[in-house]
């Protein structure tokens, strides 16, 4: 069962805002035997779940205001850097998903192959190395801007991160094809977006917005 299957029609209450949300928008924590608070991103650990919205500010507020202890009705001692730990775990899960996608043949790497799959309307996500070539990236995003709907864009991982996850020497450009794996990746990466920007600020506003611009606002599309 995938994470999406496990979260269909499953609502939980955020400890911080008390808002009821779908599980896919939350991080589950459990009380560890030593009184610490353990993130349970896979939602498999035993014990009562303590749910917090999947963003840095919410987790920091839950730690600062002692909300884990209140919810558990027991003295708990969450680590001060709990939000950083969650971010690191989410990064690992996202990269692992990309590795699985490549082995399944639904993640295509390389500029030309990425271009072809975007043009064919098969790309759910464009995954670009944060430190990759601006020229190549710009051409892919310009083409993506002409698609309806446009693929989403992730540029939060370095070339080294992607290369290690995909087992390639120099992973810069990739696309994740539409389908179940892309759906599962979307859940993970959208949770990660609560902790770090998916689009590097160095790319500039135009790069970040290009997949969602109107046709009149786009640059030329590579042939």
KARA-V932577 format. One record per backbone hydrogen bond with DSSP energy under -0.5 kcal/mol. CO is the residue of the C=O (numbers start at 1). NH is the residue of the N-H. E is the energy in kcal/mol with one decimal. If there is no record, write none. Layout:
((CO	NH	E) (CO	NH	E))
//
This chain:
((2	6	-1.9) (3	7	-0.8) (4	7	-0.9) (4	8	-0.7) (5	8	-0.7) (7	10	-1.7) (9	11	-0.6) (10	23	-2.4) (12	14	-0.5) (12	21	-3.1) (14	18	-1.8) (19	14	-2.7) (21	12	-3.0) (22	25	-2.1) (23	26	-2.0) (25	54	-2.5) (27	52	-2.2) (28	40	-3.5) (29	50	-3.0) (30	38	-2.9) (32	35	-2.1) (35	77	-3.7) (36	32	-2.7) (36	38	-0.5) (38	30	-2.2) (40	43	-1.1) (49	51	-0.5) (50	29	-2.1) (51	15	-2.5) (52	27	-3.4) (53	55	-2.4) (55	59	-1.8) (56	60	-2.6) (57	61	-2.2) (58	62	-2.3) (59	63	-2.0) (60	64	-2.6) (61	65	-2.6) (62	67	-2.0) (62	68	-0.8) (63	66	-1.1) (66	70	-1.6) (67	71	-2.4) (68	72	-2.4) (69	73	-1.5) (69	74	-1.5) (74	76	-0.6) (79	82	-1.5) (81	85	-2.0) (82	86	-2.3) (83	87	-2.3) (84	88	-2.4) (85	89	-2.2) (86	90	-2.5) (87	91	-2.5) (88	92	-2.1) (89	93	-2.2) (90	94	-2.7) (91	95	-2.5) (92	96	-2.5) (93	97	-2.2) (94	98	-1.8) (95	99	-2.1) (96	100	-2.3) (97	101	-2.5) (98	102	-2.2) (99	103	-2.0) (100	104	-1.9) (101	105	-0.5) (101	106	-2.5) (101	107	-0.9) (102	105	-1.1) (106	177	-3.0) (108	175	-2.6) (110	114	-2.2) (111	115	-2.7) (112	116	-2.3) (113	117	-2.1) (114	118	-2.2) (115	119	-2.5) (116	120	-1.8) (117	122	-2.4) (117	123	-0.8) (118	121	-1.6) (122	178	-2.3) (124	152	-2.4) (125	127	-0.6) (125	176	-2.5) (126	128	-0.6) (126	154	-2.7) (127	174	-1.2) (129	132	-1.8) (133	137	-2.1) (134	138	-2.5) (135	139	-1.8) (136	140	-1.9) (137	141	-2.7) (138	142	-2.3) (139	143	-2.0) (140	144	-2.5) (141	145	-1.7) (143	146	-1.8) (144	147	-1.7) (152	126	-3.1) (154	128	-2.7) (157	130	-3.0) (158	162	-2.4) (159	163	-2.7) (159	171	-0.5) (160	164	-2.3) (161	165	-2.2) (162	166	-2.6) (163	167	-1.3) (163	168	-1.9) (170	172	-0.7) (172	129	-2.5) (173	110	-2.6) (174	127	-2.9) (175	108	-2.6) (175	177	-0.6) (176	124	-2.9) (176	125	-1.7) (179	183	-1.8) (180	184	-2.2) (181	185	-2.6) (182	186	-2.3) (183	187	-1.6) (184	188	-1.8) (185	189	-3.2) (186	190	-2.2) (187	191	-1.3) (188	192	-2.0) (189	193	-1.5) (191	194	-1.6) (192	195	-2.5) (192	196	-1.6) (194	56	-2.5) (198	155	-3.5) (198	200	-0.5) (200	203	-1.5) (201	204	-1.4) (203	207	-0.6) (204	208	-1.9) (205	209	-2.1) (206	210	-1.5) (209	212	-2.3) (210	213	-1.1) (214	217	-2.0) (215	218	-1.4))
//
